[in-house]
Amino acid sequence: MAQLIDYLEKVENLTFDQEPLNILDKVCINEIGYLTYEKWLTASDLKKPINLHDFAEGKELNPDYSFMVTKERVELAEAIVRSRRFASLSLSDYRSVLDKEVEKQFAAMIFSLPELDYHQLVFRGTDDSVIGWKEDFQLTYSREIPAHRSALAFLSEHLPNLSGHIAVSGHSKGGNLALYSAVQSSTALREQIAELLLLDSPGLMKSLLEKPSYQELKARMTVIRPQDSVVGVMLYWERSAQLVAAEGIGFAQHNALSWEVDLATNDFVHEDQPTEMSQRLEETFQEWIETLPNQELKQVCDLVFDTILDSGIESLDDIGIQALPQIGQMLQEFGNLSDKQKKVLQDGFNQLLWIFWKSGNKKTSLSKLELPDFIKKLSELRNHD
């Protein structure tokens, strides 16, 4: 089945007069927001609009591939910037911050198509940093995370300088940042936003769904998630999602480059219902958040991620054969937790697994879930001590 890269090959020489800007174009633009432009462009370049076609002409990107900057994403970016269709695409106002002190991972930028007077403010999803993943987990118990404040500040700084058709988009945590900042922004700023494009992203806390600003923006939201979504069913929504077919199962479908495309209609291949597993996960996440007190969720988050950081692992790219000493240190750090800390972890995850099992027990076509090995190991360590 065709995917986004196949779509780009089809339309590479088509102008927007020949094939109007569509949802696939917008998702492609959002996807190249994951690239680390600060490695190719100077700080002064990033402060002003830069035409990506002109920048890429005659150059090979030759990036260091990583969890975030994948070969597939680079190929997608090259297909975009070397095409006739996106010859005018520019990047401006790029900002990327990783702050360990306040536990914040944030990146945002603006892509523009001047001939259409179109601007897309893209909030990047979670990168490869452990800090970024810890901040994601904080969404389960904190009404506002540090990246939320940065997203709102980004909108407040740049929206007043734009005109024309403005879309605000994000994939994964980026979609959550896009939605949160739009809901929390002023009436004047919200009026400038023509559409919110939210791609397999977590929703919001229930209290924010009741705000008039959320209700006002609902008609402008396009929520897309794969049929077997894991991330997009976290937290709460009051807006139905468009479900799309994708390769793989579970978290593998989180990657937008795995989503299936209909080249006859220049749209995604849509599905009517989520998978049973995705429905089960949605129920599980919501009940776990409602059942476990915020303080206990915070304790679980801090114990897991601080233990990983204390072992010297700061990035998902650090996890591999060459990082066996750090991984060994991480396992030792977990083993060195106090009995009380181990119990907090075990109780928190056991409750999550119990809720998951309970939801599946209503639907007997899914098998019951065994406790994962690392939880068993923690229990053995606690009993051994």
Secondary structure, 3 states (H helix, E strand, C coil): CCCHHHHHHHHCCCCCCCCCCCHHHHHHHHHHHHCCHHHCCCHHHHCCCEEHHHHHCCCCCCCCCCCCCCHHHHHHHHHHHCCCCCCCCEEEEEEEEEECCCCEEEEEEEEEEHHHCEEEEEECCCCCEHHHHHHHHHCCCCCCCHHHHHHHHHHHHHHHHCCCEEEEEEECHHHHHHHHHHHHCCHHHHHHCCEEEEECCCCECHHHHCCHHHHHHHHHEEEEEECCCCCCCCCECCCCCEEECECCCHHHHHCHHHECEECCCCEECEECCCCHHHHHHHHHHHHHHHHCCHHHHHHHHHHHHHHHHHCCCCEHHHCCHHHHHHHHHHHHHHHCCCHHHHHHHHHHHHHHHHHHHHHHHCCCCCCCCCCCHHHHHHHHHHHHC
